[in-house]
């Protein structure tokens, strides 16, 4: 378990450094799905590794060992993980476990807020036009969700640009981009090292909506012009916690729209898939090693208990000192054979 238990932690660090930059090159739709999968797998691997490391510390507490019927001496002799590492892992694990429900409550509040806002908007169609001169445009996720645009924003754009803006916001709703955001925010709450993935994910979602708008309108230049003008008009007026066409890094989005669509790239996805597979395999191997470690400590304690009982019995006792250990081992081997 010495090496394998640390590999998921290392994979998390590698992805946190490389994934945000690599996600900008391929098609944004595939990049968004890859970032979401990477965040989920690495967050689970992070928690699993911390749990295994923390367990080695708690398992060496005499009261815990007595309850689990294993030998503390054998556990300390076979497990190279120090108590300091186990304690730090336990603290990090506790922080992640506490942060997760807090972040989940925030996401639930956001969904409830979006639904309330949908009900307050005028009309009952997908598009709600606000009688407001402040330029703003955003999508409110819900069932089915609504696109909100102010009259001030509509006056800033031409006909083709308005169509591009609405297509952009409609893509956010149709592709359920708020669910991707929820995944990244929750995983970043579990592991702050994944925050760069969440930030890169926000940019990728805007690029995804840009590409769908360009396909709908039939002109990448029109969409680029709409994004640029909308961002300039609504500078400082965007609503928080809403999917807006003015979000993300606007200059990079406009630059990407003024170039041909991004080609399909397989190397980043293959490399990412290999890293995630390595993370899962290492965590499974570490869990198996931890189980074997505990079983070995249990057999050692069983031998000690049997030896103590054997010393108190008469010399003609038919039970060998390690009979209970042999019986337990046979049961384990029988389960493995099945």
Secondary structure per residue as TSV (DSSP state, phi and psi in degrees):
chain	resnum	aa	ss	phi	psi
A	1	X	-	360.0	-10.6
A	2	X	T	-57.7	-47.7
A	3	X	T	-90.9	-47.2
A	4	X	H	-61.7	-31.0
A	5	X	H	-71.2	-22.5
A	6	X	H	-90.6	-15.1
A	7	X	H	-63.0	-44.3
A	8	X	H	-58.0	-35.2
A	9	X	H	-66.8	-40.1
A	10	X	H	-67.5	-40.7
A	11	X	H	-61.9	-38.7
A	12	X	H	-60.2	-44.5
A	13	X	H	-65.0	-42.9
A	14	X	H	-62.1	-45.6
A	15	X	H	-67.3	-36.8
A	16	X	H	-63.6	-29.3
A	17	X	H	-86.5	-43.3
A	18	X	H	-93.2	-34.3
A	19	X	H	-62.3	-42.6
A	20	X	H	-57.8	-40.4
A	21	X	H	-73.6	-41.2
A	22	X	H	-67.5	-27.7
A	23	X	T	-71.6	-14.9
A	24	X	T	-81.8	-14.4
A	25	X	T	-90.3	-45.6
A	26	X	S	-77.2	-177.4
A	27	X	-	-59.0	133.2
A	28	X	H	-62.3	-31.7
A	29	X	H	-62.7	-48.3
A	30	X	H	-66.9	-35.6
A	31	X	H	-64.5	-39.1
A	32	X	H	-63.5	-46.1
A	33	X	H	-63.5	-38.8
A	34	X	H	-66.0	-42.3
A	35	X	H	-64.7	-38.1
A	36	X	H	-65.7	-44.7
A	37	X	H	-64.5	-41.7
A	38	X	H	-63.0	-40.8
A	39	X	H	-64.8	-43.3
A	40	X	H	-65.9	-47.0
A	41	X	H	-67.0	-45.3
A	42	X	H	-69.5	-32.9
A	43	X	H	-65.6	-42.6
A	44	X	H	-64.9	-41.5
A	45	X	H	-65.0	-36.5
A	46	X	H	-61.8	-49.8
A	47	X	H	-64.6	-40.8
A	48	X	H	-63.4	-44.0
A	49	X	H	-65.3	-43.2
A	50	X	H	-62.8	-39.0
A	51	X	H	-63.9	-42.2
A	52	X	H	-66.6	-40.8
A	53	X	H	-67.2	-41.2
A	54	X	H	-66.5	-35.2
A	55	X	H	-60.8	-37.3
A	56	X	H	-62.7	-29.5
A	57	X	H	-75.9	-47.4
A	58	X	H	-66.3	-32.8
A	59	X	T	-65.8	-21.0
A	60	X	T	-89.5	-0.1
A	61	X	S	-73.9	127.9
A	62	X	H	-55.2	-41.2
A	63	X	H	-64.8	-39.3
A	64	X	H	-68.2	-42.3
A	65	X	H	-63.5	-38.2
A	66	X	H	-65.0	-38.8
A	67	X	H	-69.1	-35.1
A	68	X	H	-87.8	-6.7
A	69	X	T	61.8	48.1
A	70	X	-	-131.2	163.9
A	71	X	-	-88.8	122.5
A	72	X	H	-66.5	-38.2
A	73	X	H	-62.4	-45.0
A	74	X	H	-66.3	-37.6
A	75	X	H	-65.6	-43.6
A	76	X	H	-67.3	-33.9
A	77	X	H	-71.1	-35.1
A	78	X	H	-94.8	-21.7
A	79	X	-	-98.9	116.5
A	80	X	-	-83.0	-3.7
A	81	X	-	-72.3	126.1
A	82	X	-	-76.5	159.5
A	83	X	H	-66.9	-30.1
A	84	X	H	-64.6	-44.7
A	85	X	H	-64.2	-40.9
A	86	X	H	-63.2	-39.6
A	87	X	H	-67.5	-43.1
A	88	X	H	-62.9	-40.9
A	89	X	H	-62.9	-39.6
A	90	X	H	-64.1	-40.6
A	91	X	H	-65.9	-43.7
A	92	X	H	-64.7	-38.6
A	93	X	H	-64.4	-43.7
A	94	X	H	-62.6	-40.4
A	95	X	H	-62.7	-42.0
A	96	X	H	-67.5	-40.7
A	97	X	H	-66.0	-35.1
A	98	X	H	-75.1	-38.2
A	99	X	H	-69.8	-30.6
A	100	X	H	-61.0	-52.4
A	101	X	H	-64.3	-31.4
A	102	X	H	-63.3	-45.4
A	103	X	H	-66.0	-36.4
A	104	X	H	-64.2	-39.1
A	105	X	H	-64.1	-39.0
A	106	X	H	-63.2	-40.4
A	107	X	H	-65.9	-39.2
A	108	X	H	-64.4	-41.2
A	109	X	H	-63.6	-37.1
A	110	X	H	-63.9	-43.2
A	111	X	H	-62.9	-43.5
A	112	X	H	-64.0	-40.1
A	113	X	H	-61.6	-44.3
A	114	X	H	-62.0	-40.4
A	115	X	H	-67.1	-39.6
A	116	X	H	-64.3	-41.2
A	117	X	H	-65.1	-37.4
A	118	X	H	-60.2	-40.5
A	119	X	H	-70.9	-26.8
A	120	X	H	-83.2	-19.6
A	121	X	S	-68.2	146.3
A	122	X	S	-67.6	148.0
A	123	X	S	80.2	175.7
A	124	X	S	-128.4	12.6
A	125	X	S	-91.1	178.7
A	126	X	S	-64.7	-35.6
A	127	X	E	-95.9	129.9
A	128	X	E	-121.3	122.3
A	129	X	E	-103.0	121.2
A	130	X	E	-87.9	136.4
A	131	X	-	-82.4	71.2
A	132	X	-	-141.5	133.4
A	133	X	S	-81.1	-10.5
A	134	X	S	-73.1	119.2
A	135	X	-	-66.0	120.2
A	136	X	-	-157.2	147.7
A	137	X	E	-154.6	130.6
A	138	X	E	-160.6	166.5
A	139	X	E	-113.4	135.4
A	140	X	E	-106.2	111.4
A	141	X	-	-68.1	144.4
A	142	X	S	177.7	-154.5
A	143	X	S	-122.2	95.2
A	144	X	S	-93.5	-0.3
A	145	X	-	97.9	160.0
A	146	X	E	-141.2	154.0
A	147	X	E	-104.2	126.6
A	148	X	E	-114.9	124.7
A	149	X	E	-135.1	137.2
A	150	X	E	-90.1	159.0
A	151	X	H	-65.2	-31.5
A	152	X	H	-62.1	-38.4
A	153	X	H	-68.9	-41.7
A	154	X	H	-62.6	-34.4
A	155	X	H	-70.9	-22.2
A	156	X	H	-80.5	-14.4
A	157	X	S	-117.5	151.6
A	158	X	-	-81.0	180.0
A	159	X	H	-61.5	-49.5
A	160	X	H	-64.2	-35.5
A	161	X	H	-70.6	-35.3
A	162	X	H	-62.9	-43.5
A	163	X	H	-62.1	-39.1
A	164	X	H	-65.8	-41.1
A	165	X	H	-62.0	-45.8
A	166	X	H	-66.2	-37.6
A	167	X	H	-65.2	-36.8
A	168	X	H	-61.8	-50.1
A	169	X	H	-66.8	-35.5
A	170	X	H	-65.3	-34.1
A	171	X	H	-65.2	-38.1
A	172	X	H	-58.4	-43.4
A	173	X	H	-72.9	-45.2
A	174	X	H	-65.7	-37.0
A	175	X	T	-91.1	5.6
A	176	X	T	55.0	49.0
A	177	X	H	-66.0	-23.2
A	178	X	H	-66.1	-25.8
A	179	X	H	-70.5	-37.9
A	180	X	H	-61.8	-44.0
A	181	X	H	-60.2	-40.1
A	182	X	H	-63.5	-40.6
A	183	X	H	-61.2	-47.4
A	184	X	H	-66.7	-38.7
A	185	X	H	-68.5	-38.6
A	186	X	H	-69.6	-42.8
A	187	X	H	-68.3	-34.9
A	188	X	H	-68.1	-29.5
A	189	X	H	-68.5	-37.8
A	190	X	H	-67.8	-42.9
A	191	X	-	-136.6	105.4
A	192	X	G	-58.9	-20.3
A	193	X	G	-64.0	-19.2
A	194	X	G	-87.1	3.0
A	195	X	H	-58.9	-38.8
A	196	X	H	-58.8	-32.5
A	197	X	H	-66.8	-37.8
A	198	X	H	-65.9	-40.9
A	199	X	H	-67.2	-43.4
A	200	X	H	-65.1	-34.7
A	201	X	H	-63.3	-38.6
A	202	X	H	-60.9	-41.6
A	203	X	H	-65.7	-42.6
A	204	X	H	-63.5	-38.2
A	205	X	H	-63.4	-40.1
A	206	X	H	-65.1	-39.6
A	207	X	H	-66.1	-37.6
A	208	X	H	-61.3	-47.7
A	209	X	H	-64.6	-35.6
A	210	X	H	-61.7	-44.9
A	211	X	H	-65.1	-39.5
A	212	X	H	-67.8	-37.0
A	213	X	H	-65.4	-39.9
A	214	X	H	-64.1	-38.8
A	215	X	H	-65.5	-39.6
A	216	X	H	-68.7	-45.3
A	217	X	H	-77.3	-32.8
A	218	X	S	88.8	10.8
A	219	X	-	-147.8	117.9
A	220	X	H	-72.3	-31.2
A	221	X	H	-65.8	-40.8
A	222	X	H	-62.7	-42.1
A	223	X	H	-66.3	-41.6
A	224	X	H	-61.1	-41.8
A	225	X	H	-66.3	-39.1
A	226	X	H	-64.9	-42.6
A	227	X	H	-64.3	-45.3
A	228	X	H	-63.8	-46.7
A	229	X	H	-67.4	-39.3
A	230	X	H	-64.9	-38.8
A	231	X	H	-67.4	-41.2
A	232	X	H	-66.3	-39.4
A	233	X	H	-70.7	-35.6
A	234	X	T	-104.2	20.6
A	235	X	T	-57.4	121.1
A	236	X	T	82.6	0.3
A	237	X	-	-115.1	6.8
A	238	X	-	-70.4	144.6
A	239	X	-	-79.9	141.3
A	240	X	T	-74.5	156.5
A	241	X	T	60.3	26.9
A	242	X	S	-128.7	150.3
A	243	X	B	-82.0	111.6
A	244	X	-	-123.9	146.5
A	245	X	T	-67.1	-17.5
A	246	X	T	-91.7	7.0
A	247	X	-	-84.5	174.8
A	248	X	S	75.9	-172.1
A	249	X	-	-88.0	96.9
A	250	X	H	-60.6	-46.1
A	251	X	H	-57.7	-40.7
A	252	X	H	-67.8	-35.8
A	253	X	H	-66.3	-44.0
A	254	X	H	-64.0	-41.6
A	255	X	H	-62.0	-40.2
A	256	X	H	-67.1	-35.0
A	257	X	H	-72.6	-23.7
A	258	X	T	-86.5	4.3
A	259	X	S	-117.8	166.7
A	260	X	-	-60.5	159.6
A	261	X	-	-57.1	146.0
A	262	X	-	-64.4	137.7
A	263	X	-	-73.4	163.7
A	264	X	-	-76.6	125.3
A	265	X	-	-117.1	129.4
A	266	X	-	-100.0	-27.3
A	267	X	H	-60.7	-46.5
A	268	X	H	-60.6	-37.6
A	269	X	H	-71.7	-39.1
A	270	X	H	-64.7	-43.9
A	271	X	H	-63.6	-42.2
A	272	X	H	-64.4	-40.9
A	273	X	H	-64.0	-38.3
A	274	X	H	-65.6	-40.4
A	275	X	H	-64.4	-42.3
A	276	X	H	-67.7	-37.0
A	277	X	H	-64.4	-41.4
A	278	X	H	-62.1	-38.9
A	279	X	H	-62.0	-47.8
A	280	X	H	-66.2	-44.2
A	281	X	H	-64.7	-40.3
A	282	X	H	-66.2	-40.5
A	283	X	H	-65.1	-40.9
A	284	X	H	-64.1	-40.4
A	285	X	H	-66.7	-39.5
A	286	X	H	-65.5	-39.4
A	287	X	H	-64.4	-40.0
A	288	X	H	-65.5	-41.5
A	289	X	H	-63.7	-39.2
A	290	X	H	-64.3	-39.8
A	291	X	H	-64.1	-43.0
A	292	X	H	-64.3	-36.1
A	293	X	H	-62.8	-43.9
A	294	X	H	-66.9	-41.1
A	295	X	H	-61.7	-40.1
A	296	X	H	-64.6	-40.5
A	297	X	H	-67.5	-34.1
A	298	X	H	-66.3	-41.5
A	299	X	H	-65.5	-37.6
A	300	X	H	-64.6	-42.3
A	301	X	H	-67.3	-36.7
A	302	X	H	-64.1	-39.8
A	303	X	H	-65.6	-39.2
A	304	X	H	-64.0	-44.9
A	305	X	H	-63.9	-42.0
A	306	X	H	-65.9	-38.9
A	307	X	H	-65.4	-38.0
A	308	X	H	-65.6	-42.3
A	309	X	H	-68.6	-37.0
A	310	X	H	-66.2	-32.7
A	311	X	H	-67.9	-26.7
A	312	X	H	-86.2	-14.5
A	313	X	S	-86.7	169.9
A	314	X	-	-75.5	163.5
A	315	X	T	-68.7	-18.2
A	316	X	T	-92.1	16.5
A	317	X	-	-65.7	130.8
A	318	X	-	-75.6	-13.6
A	319	X	S	-88.7	129.3
A	320	X	-	-75.5	154.7
A	321	X	T	-60.1	-28.9
A	322	X	T	-106.7	24.2
A	323	X	H	-62.9	-42.7
A	324	X	H	-65.8	-33.7
A	325	X	H	-68.5	-41.3
A	326	X	H	-62.8	-38.7
A	327	X	H	-64.3	-42.4
A	328	X	H	-67.8	-41.4
A	329	X	H	-63.5	-38.6
A	330	X	H	-63.1	-39.8
A	331	X	H	-63.2	-40.5
A	332	X	H	-66.1	-43.0
A	333	X	H	-63.9	-35.9
A	334	X	H	-64.3	-38.5
A	335	X	H	-68.5	-38.1
A	336	X	H	-65.6	-37.3
A	337	X	H	-65.1	-34.2
A	338	X	-	-72.1	360.0
